[in-house]
Every structure is written in structure tokens, then in C-alpha cells.
Amino acid sequence: MSEPTPPERNLSVWTPLCQRFSAGFPTEVYGCVGIVLAISGGADSVALARLVVQAWQGSTSGDLNLVTLAHFNHRLRGEASDGDEQFVQQLAQQLRVKVVTESRQDGIATATDEAALRDQR
């Protein structure tokens, strides 16, 4: 999976989003609380990870050591699923945050409905 264009490049959208996030989730209050972000590797979860990291980096009270990316590989798409897992690990390294990954150990997942997949996670 190739990395999406960093949202910082589209500042007309990114800057107001960061401001709204910071207003609703101020690091002065939450910057000392551990946060685990469930990351699929898709554009929305990558944007969330970047948003949180940028907010934490831009404050004096945010501690990046408290941010963890979590990814579960259901193995629904074979090598593509493994690629998503590797991408999330690389993203965490790039953002300088912790990462935890888990995957199905008994082969390829057969569940296709969201409720069953959520239970596995």
C-alpha cells in the first residue's frame, strides 16, 4: 500500500481540521493520557494518526510516548493485508510513536461480516 499524500499539503482543509480537533481534544487536558489509535492503514485512519501526532507535537503538554498505533491483520486479502500491516509499522516509525500489531494465527479469516471481524479485533 502506498502512503497517501500527507494532509499537511492541503492546508486549506488540514489547518481548520487541526484547530477543531485541538479545540475538542485539548492536549492541556488529554496530553498526559495514553491514547491507542486503531489503524487500518486506510486514508482516514492515517489522517487520524497524523492529526493526533501533530496536535501532540505542537503542544508543551502532549507526550508522544503515550500515543500507540494498533493494527489487526485479519488476513482477508492475503499479501495485501500483510502489506497494510507493514505500512502501519512504517507509519508508526515515521511518526515516532509505538505500534502494536496482531494477526490471525490460524490462517486466512473467513468471516466477512463486520460484527464478526470486530469480535476478532
C-alpha positions as CSV (number, residue, x, y, z in Angstrom):
1,M,0.0,0.0,0.0
2,S,1.4,3.3,-1.0
3,E,1.3,6.2,1.5
4,P,-1.4,8.8,0.9
5,T,-0.4,12.3,0.3
6,P,0.2,13.9,3.7
7,P,-2.7,16.1,4.6
8,E,-0.4,18.9,5.5
9,R,0.0,19.6,1.8
10,N,-3.7,20.6,1.6
11,L,-3.6,23.3,4.3
12,S,-6.9,24.8,3.4
13,V,-8.6,21.7,4.7
14,W,-5.9,20.4,7.2
15,T,-5.4,23.6,9.3
16,P,-9.1,24.0,10.2
17,L,-9.4,20.3,10.9
18,C,-6.4,20.5,13.3
19,Q,-7.9,23.6,15.0
20,R,-11.2,21.8,15.5
21,F,-9.5,18.7,16.8
22,S,-7.4,20.7,19.3
23,A,-10.4,22.6,20.5
24,G,-12.4,19.4,21.2
25,F,-9.4,17.4,22.4
26,P,-7.0,19.8,24.1
27,T,-3.6,18.5,24.9
28,E,-3.6,20.5,28.1
29,V,-6.2,18.1,29.4
30,Y,-5.5,14.9,27.4
31,G,-1.8,15.2,26.6
32,C,-0.8,13.2,29.6
33,V,-3.3,10.4,28.9
34,G,-2.4,7.3,26.9
35,I,-4.1,7.0,23.6
36,V,-4.4,4.0,21.4
37,L,-5.5,4.6,17.8
38,A,-6.9,1.7,15.8
39,I,-5.3,2.0,12.4
40,S,-6.3,0.0,9.3
41,G,-3.8,1.7,7.0
42,G,-6.5,3.4,5.1
43,A,-6.6,7.1,4.4
44,D,-9.0,8.0,7.2
45,S,-7.1,6.2,10.0
46,V,-3.7,7.5,8.7
47,A,-5.1,11.0,8.7
48,L,-6.3,10.5,12.3
49,A,-2.8,9.3,13.3
50,R,-1.2,12.3,11.7
51,L,-3.8,14.6,13.3
52,V,-3.1,13.3,16.8
53,V,0.6,13.3,16.4
54,Q,0.7,16.9,15.0
55,A,-1.5,18.1,17.9
56,W,0.7,16.4,20.4
57,Q,3.9,17.7,18.8
58,G,2.5,21.2,18.7
59,S,1.9,21.4,22.4
60,T,4.1,21.5,25.5
61,S,1.9,19.0,27.4
62,G,1.5,16.3,24.7
63,D,3.7,13.3,25.2
64,L,4.3,11.2,22.0
65,N,5.4,8.3,24.2
66,L,1.7,8.0,25.2
67,V,0.5,7.5,21.6
68,T,0.2,4.0,20.2
69,L,-1.0,2.8,16.9
70,A,-2.8,-0.6,17.0
71,H,-3.4,-2.7,13.9
72,F,-5.1,-6.1,13.5
73,N,-4.4,-8.1,10.3
74,H,-7.5,-10.2,9.5
75,R,-5.6,-11.7,6.6
76,L,-8.7,-11.3,4.4
77,R,-6.7,-10.1,1.4
78,G,-3.5,-12.2,1.6
79,E,-0.3,-10.3,0.8
80,A,-2.3,-7.0,0.6
81,S,-3.3,-7.5,4.2
82,D,0.3,-8.1,5.2
83,G,1.3,-5.0,3.2
84,D,-1.2,-3.0,5.3
85,E,0.4,-4.3,8.5
86,Q,3.9,-3.4,7.3
87,F,2.6,0.1,6.2
88,V,1.2,0.7,9.7
89,Q,4.5,-0.3,11.2
90,Q,6.4,2.1,8.9
91,L,3.9,4.9,9.6
92,A,4.5,4.5,13.4
93,Q,8.2,4.6,12.8
94,Q,7.9,7.7,10.7
95,L,5.6,9.4,13.3
96,R,7.9,8.2,16.1
97,V,5.1,6.5,18.1
98,K,4.7,3.0,19.4
99,V,2.9,0.3,17.4
100,V,1.2,-2.9,18.3
101,T,0.1,-5.3,15.6
102,E,-1.7,-8.6,15.9
103,S,-2.9,-11.0,13.2
104,R,-4.9,-14.2,12.8
105,Q,-2.6,-17.0,13.6
106,D,-4.9,-19.8,12.2
107,G,-4.7,-18.8,8.6
108,I,-6.9,-16.6,6.5
109,A,-10.1,-15.2,8.1
110,T,-13.3,-16.5,6.7
111,A,-15.6,-14.0,8.4
112,T,-16.9,-11.3,6.2
113,D,-19.5,-9.5,8.3
114,E,-18.3,-6.5,10.3
115,A,-19.6,-7.8,13.6
116,A,-17.5,-11.0,13.4
117,L,-14.4,-9.0,12.3
118,R,-15.0,-6.6,15.2
119,D,-15.1,-9.5,17.6
120,Q,-11.8,-10.8,16.3
121,R,-10.2,-7.4,16.9
